[in-house]
Amino acid sequence: MRITSIKKRLKIYQITSILSILLTLVGFSYNVYRLEQTEINSNIRTSSFEMLKELANLEQIVYASHYEKDDKIGNPRIGWVKVGIIQDLSIISFKEKNKAVENLLKIWEKNWSLMKNDRQATNRIIKSIDEIRKEIRIVLKNLN
């Protein structure tokens, strides 16, 4: 009777040990997944906020060029740099090429030389900036 009692206890102990190890592995795996997801979300969030800053700077360049006719603040060469930075940051924020960012590049290429004197060119650039802002807001809302 004693040996069967010891065998039962040993079997229960072994089952408990195996379940403990399995639950530990599942918990550890989930923890690693959440940490990885948190880091990805943090990178996207940081990149998105930096992109918003660069979009605001680009918008300021466009307005300074068009409304104030200021060649120092409204320098299109600085605008080219901002467009490049926005394009680089978009890869992190959107995880893939984004049509709105590609559209900004195309619109900037066609309109940067006209923005100083042509209100429609200025409006096209500003509209493309606003489209990217909308998409950034959507990305930030959908982070988990």
C-alpha positions as CSV (number, residue, x, y, z in Angstrom):
1,M,0.0,0.0,0.0
2,R,2.8,2.4,0.8
3,I,4.6,1.9,-2.5
4,T,1.4,2.7,-4.5
5,S,0.8,5.8,-2.4
6,I,4.4,6.9,-3.0
7,K,4.0,6.2,-6.8
8,K,0.8,8.2,-6.9
9,R,2.5,11.1,-5.1
10,L,5.4,10.9,-7.4
11,K,3.2,10.9,-10.4
12,I,1.3,13.9,-9.2
13,Y,4.6,15.7,-8.5
14,Q,5.9,14.9,-12.0
15,I,2.6,16.2,-13.6
16,T,2.8,19.3,-11.5
17,S,6.4,19.9,-12.5
18,I,5.7,19.4,-16.2
19,L,2.7,21.8,-16.0
20,S,4.7,24.4,-14.1
21,I,7.5,24.2,-16.8
22,L,4.9,24.5,-19.6
23,L,3.1,27.5,-17.9
24,T,6.5,29.1,-17.3
25,L,7.5,28.7,-21.0
26,V,4.1,30.1,-22.2
27,G,4.4,33.1,-19.8
28,F,8.0,33.8,-20.8
29,S,7.1,33.6,-24.5
30,Y,4.2,36.0,-24.1
31,N,6.4,38.4,-22.1
32,V,9.0,38.4,-24.9
33,Y,6.3,39.0,-27.5
34,R,4.8,41.9,-25.5
35,L,8.3,43.5,-25.0
36,E,9.0,43.2,-28.7
37,Q,5.6,44.7,-29.6
38,T,6.2,47.5,-27.1
39,E,9.5,48.3,-28.6
40,I,8.0,48.3,-32.1
41,N,5.2,50.6,-31.0
42,S,7.7,52.9,-29.3
43,N,9.8,53.2,-32.5
44,I,6.7,53.9,-34.5
45,R,5.5,56.5,-32.0
46,T,8.8,58.2,-31.9
47,S,9.2,58.2,-35.7
48,S,5.7,59.5,-36.1
49,F,6.2,62.4,-33.7
50,E,9.5,63.3,-35.5
51,M,7.7,63.1,-38.8
52,L,5.0,65.5,-37.5
53,K,7.8,67.9,-36.5
54,E,9.4,67.7,-39.9
55,L,6.1,68.2,-41.6
56,A,5.5,71.3,-39.5
57,N,9.0,72.6,-40.4
58,L,8.3,72.0,-44.1
59,E,5.0,73.8,-43.9
60,Q,6.7,76.7,-42.2
61,I,9.3,76.8,-45.1
62,V,6.4,76.8,-47.7
63,Y,4.5,79.6,-45.9
64,A,7.6,81.7,-45.4
65,S,8.5,81.3,-49.1
66,H,5.0,82.1,-50.4
67,Y,3.5,84.6,-47.9
68,E,6.6,86.4,-46.6
69,K,8.8,86.0,-49.6
70,D,11.6,85.1,-47.2
71,D,14.4,83.3,-49.0
72,K,16.2,82.5,-45.8
73,I,13.5,80.8,-43.8
74,G,11.6,79.7,-47.0
75,N,14.7,78.2,-48.6
76,P,13.7,75.3,-50.9
77,R,17.0,73.5,-50.4
78,I,16.1,73.1,-46.7
79,G,12.7,71.9,-47.9
80,W,14.4,69.2,-49.9
81,V,16.2,68.0,-46.8
82,K,12.9,68.0,-44.9
83,V,11.2,66.0,-47.6
84,G,14.1,63.5,-47.5
85,I,13.9,63.2,-43.7
86,I,10.1,62.7,-43.9
87,Q,10.6,60.0,-46.5
88,D,13.2,58.2,-44.3
89,L,11.0,58.4,-41.2
90,S,8.0,57.1,-43.1
91,I,9.6,53.7,-43.5
92,I,9.6,53.3,-39.7
93,S,6.2,54.9,-39.1
94,F,4.3,53.1,-41.8
95,K,6.4,49.9,-42.0
96,E,6.3,50.1,-45.8
97,K,6.3,52.7,-48.6
98,N,3.5,55.1,-48.1
99,K,1.6,56.6,-51.0
100,A,1.0,59.9,-49.3
101,V,4.8,60.3,-48.6
102,E,5.6,59.4,-52.2
103,N,2.9,61.9,-53.3
104,L,4.6,64.6,-51.2
105,L,7.9,63.9,-53.0
106,K,6.3,64.2,-56.4
107,I,4.3,67.3,-55.5
108,W,7.4,68.9,-54.0
109,E,9.5,68.1,-57.1
110,K,6.9,69.7,-59.4
111,N,6.0,72.7,-57.2
112,W,9.0,73.8,-55.1
113,S,10.2,76.3,-57.7
114,L,6.7,77.7,-58.0
115,M,5.6,78.0,-54.4
116,K,7.1,81.5,-53.9
117,N,4.7,83.1,-56.4
118,D,2.0,80.5,-57.2
119,R,-0.7,80.0,-54.6
120,Q,-2.0,76.8,-56.2
121,A,1.5,75.3,-55.9
122,T,1.6,76.3,-52.3
123,N,-1.8,74.8,-51.7
124,R,-0.8,71.5,-53.4
125,I,2.2,71.1,-51.1
126,I,0.2,72.0,-48.0
127,K,-2.5,69.5,-49.0
128,S,0.0,66.7,-49.4
129,I,1.5,67.6,-46.0
130,D,-2.0,67.4,-44.4
131,E,-2.6,64.0,-46.0
132,I,0.4,62.6,-44.3
133,R,-0.7,64.1,-41.0
134,K,-4.0,62.3,-41.3
135,E,-2.3,59.0,-42.0
136,I,0.0,59.5,-39.0
137,R,-2.9,60.0,-36.7
138,I,-4.5,56.8,-38.0
139,V,-1.3,54.9,-37.3
140,L,-1.0,56.3,-33.8
141,K,-4.6,55.4,-33.0
142,N,-4.1,51.8,-34.2
143,L,-1.1,51.1,-32.1
144,N,-1.7,48.3,-29.6
